[in-house]
């Protein structure tokens, strides 16, 4: 059972999300938060698998709340706003995914499962904006561990940054799923990344991947 915490300052939306989530046999809601501070408190108390997090909330916004939640839970940002600064800041704060509130219900439910499984999730329009944002930023020398990667690991990292799923990676590189998962596990360890979203950040910030290639 995937445990979900809903954080949004609008009671109607929280209720709608609860009904949607609890309509699925493998999902359950363990709490609702109306402020960022409350989301942090509930995440620490309930230890959910996924937090559905709004960006604009009183007391503490969703990005700061995500930063405070840290490794306590995986955060899926769900917001009306797709501004570049929100996407970049949310991922830097540790979010594992970013969807817009006009996302179809089925896609939102699938997104919860994807994030709970440790995958990164970005809506197509968000992915495009994120790549454009990284293209405007210089490579960061602060990304460590890149020099320890093998050629194959760099190739896998590049494709992850381009949004390929495990199945797509396996097909593209003619590898088994088990081998793909092994490569990803090594990347997470070497780059000290929590999940695929952080691998994407590392790939772009290090300059290994750019919007042009």
Secondary structure, 3 states (H helix, E strand, C coil): CEEEEEECCCHHHHHHHHHHHCCCCCEEEEEEECCHHHHHHHHHHHCCCEEEECCCCCCCCHHHHHHHHHHHCEEEEEECCCCHHHHHHHHHHCCCEEEECCCCHHHHHHHHHHHHCCCCEECHHHHHHHHHHHHCCCCCCCCCCHHHCCHHHHHHHHHHHCCCCHHHHHHHHCCCHHHHHHHHHHHHHHCCCCCHHHHHHHHHHCCCCCCCC
